[in-house]
Amino acid sequence: MRVFPLLVTALLLAGCGGESASAPKPSFPKPAPSTFRGISVPATKAPAIALHDDAGKPVSLASQHGWTLVTFLYTHCPDVCPLIAANLNRALQQVDDVSVLAVSVDPKGDTPAAVRAYVKQKHLVPRFHYLLGTLGQLRPIWARYHVAAQTPGGGVVSHVAYTVLIDPHGKERLIYDAQVKAAMVVHDLRVLMHT
């Protein structure tokens, strides 16, 4: 049995977009005492990802070398996504042999032009790959990663906001909630790279 979907289920209300200020903040499961800042998950094979970037270049999880952080974002997000992008980008600047695959949760709004502008505005490094696709291409990936994305209106996309760290063998190792910080990721990568 995969524990990963159960942990993602706990994150369902911890996503971005559409949360009211009066809504109670969901609590993220407390990990067992560990040397990691993220939550350790059983090392199971990560679901495949094969999409394209804003230039139309194919990018896949299988083609990544080293460690990979997979997250789910959209360029017009008013709250959580920019913070996740900034923190993961900062982590990439501190550790080599790591890449980010940011899968779009907004196939209509995340046009190649919008992504190019986002990448430029956020100063995303080349190892930060923002992946695009049609709804038909994205929906199966969302399903495999247990990400629900809904557009209730007003350009806001409500979706699960989390990041999974995948090792060089394609195995899921750790997950981080929407509050992921660069220092957490860097710490965990240094521990994992030296064990």
Protein Blocks (a to p, Z undefined) as FASTA:
>chain_A
ZZklmmmmmmmmmmgehiafklccdddddddddfbfbdcdddddddddddddfkopacdf
klpgcjdddddddfklcklmmmmmmmmmmmmmmpghiacddddfbfklmgfklmmmmmmm
nopafklccddddfklmmmmmmmnopacddfbghiacdddddddddfkopafbdcdfkbc
fklmmmmmmmmmmZZ
